[in-house]
Amino acid sequence: MKVLFIGGTGNISRSVSLACIERGIDLHLLTRGTRHVDIPGAQVVQGDIYRQDDVRALLEGSRWDSVVDWIAYTEEDIIRDIGLFRGKTGQFVFISSASAYQKPPVHPLITESTPLCNPFWEYSRNKIACEERLNRAYRDEGFPITIVRPSLTYDTVIPVAIGGWTEYTVIERITKGQPIIVHGDGSSLWTVTHAEDFAKGFVGLLGHPQTIGEAFHITSDETLTWNQIYWAVAQAAGREPHLVHISSDFIAACEESLRGSLLGDKSCSVIFDNSKVRRIVPDFKATIPFHLGIKRTLAWFDADPARKIVRKETHEMMDRILQAYLKE
Ligand SMILES: NC(=O)c1ccc[n+]([C@@H]2O[C@H](COP(=O)([O-])OP(=O)(O)OC[C@H]3O[C@@H](n4cnc5c(N)ncnc54)[C@H](OP(=O)(O)O)[C@@H]3O)[C@@H](O)[C@H]2O)c1
């Protein structure tokens, strides 16, 4: 199989790239080359997807079995992709987001038939608009779409709601014994998936004829509370966390930038039903429990101190919320 990734060296896509190479896929990665990530065996095409004419020239004359856009976020990105890849690929995979599922959910068990509706988070509404545009292209002209919706998926990021992700601030707070904020009472249910587990499900979807026109999520089957997630992170850092529980509404009222990601995603209890992906990829099974996966992630940060980005603004934001809460 000949496969093109737009992206492919990122937090999720790096593991998928490695899994593709392991499967013997002829993998081409279109990236700007700003990060030094080694994917031995992949052909790197240096380019910026937002420079459409350059990309068209770079890809001229090529045809793929699958094209995966890891970094499409708006309907405009999708319109560009349909223009670039119409007639040139047997499958076009759009990386959407499980945050697109109905929020708050009327039922915690999430299947691919759960409605897509998120009044809280613009990021998710844009992903929904992308999916709708692609579904139209499939219906109207047979554009061979497959939609994949990751939920919180980590490898080189710290998967917590406040103070983590690409930054290390939450770990610094934990190691210094400073309070960290947990939304709600920490008992809502969530799933965190290691990118290597995600990759096992994803590669089985590539080139599979029964995926065309379909959407899939791919997650771990491990259901955790947020308290368990924060404890696992702290224990991987060798500490006990000082958790302060604050309602998501209160946090969002203090810090508007957290509203979407909390009320439109992480504050809602969800349990993912992965039976659809398993119908296509019968051996898909996530095997990396969070308390072990997060140790690997922290070891990745330890391997290069430059990765440990601590932001003063994030410390200040967390302190501001904590002070406002303690004054209540
Ligand atoms: N992780 C999660 O929990 C989660 C959950 C739901 C959905 N998602 C979705 O997953 C996707 C992110 O995948 P990821 O983690 O692999 O991404 P990522 O860590 O953001 O990596 C981005 C990749 O795209 C390349 N890139 C960035 N800008 C580019 C440009 N203008 N032209 C060409 N290449 C470019 C980067 O390489 P260079 O910098 O070298 O160009 C890198 O390979 C997003 O669509 C996101 O919405 C993630």
The ligand as a Gaussian input file, in Angstrom:
#p B3LYP/6-31G(d) Opt

LIG

0 1
 N       -4.414000      13.906000      20.887000
 C       -5.682000      13.961000      21.139000
 O       -6.099000      13.744000      22.284000
 C       -6.678000      14.244000      20.055000
 C       -8.037000      14.079000      20.335000
 C       -8.942000      14.322000      19.330000
 C       -8.514000      14.687000      18.082000
 N       -7.186000      14.845000      17.832000
 C       -6.749000      15.243000      16.469000
 O       -5.529000      14.602000      16.143000
 C       -4.814000      15.429000      15.244000
 C       -3.429000      15.685000      15.766000
 O       -2.553000      14.639000      15.418000
 P       -1.048000      14.652000      15.965000
 O       -1.117000      14.494000      17.443000
 O       -0.238000      13.689000      15.242000
 O       -0.644000      16.163000      15.586000
 P        0.463000      17.127000      16.117000
 O        1.202000      16.584000      17.298000
 O       -0.164000      18.466000      16.180000
 O        1.500000      17.071000      14.887000
 C        1.257000      17.808000      13.713000
 C        1.957000      17.133000      12.518000
 O        1.651000      17.883000      11.347000
 C        2.845000      18.479000      10.810000
 N        2.454000      19.838000      10.402000
 C        2.037000      20.860000      11.216000
 N        1.720000      21.947000      10.470000
 C        1.944000      21.591000       9.168000
 C        1.791000      22.282000       7.937000
 N        1.343000      23.538000       7.884000
 N        2.077000      21.618000       6.786000
 C        2.526000      20.332000       6.820000
 N        2.686000      19.629000       7.970000
 C        2.405000      20.254000       9.128000
 C        3.851000      18.434000      11.957000
 O        5.183000      18.405000      11.483000
 P        5.997000      19.804000      11.249000
 O        5.783000      20.640000      12.479000
 O        7.409000      19.356000      11.060000
 O        5.410000      20.425000      10.031000
 C        3.466000      17.109000      12.614000
 O        3.944000      16.032000      11.841000
 C       -5.610000      16.726000      15.130000
 O       -6.429000      16.690000      13.971000
 C       -6.480000      16.731000      16.376000
 O       -7.665000      17.497000      16.224000
 C       -6.261000      14.632000      18.804000

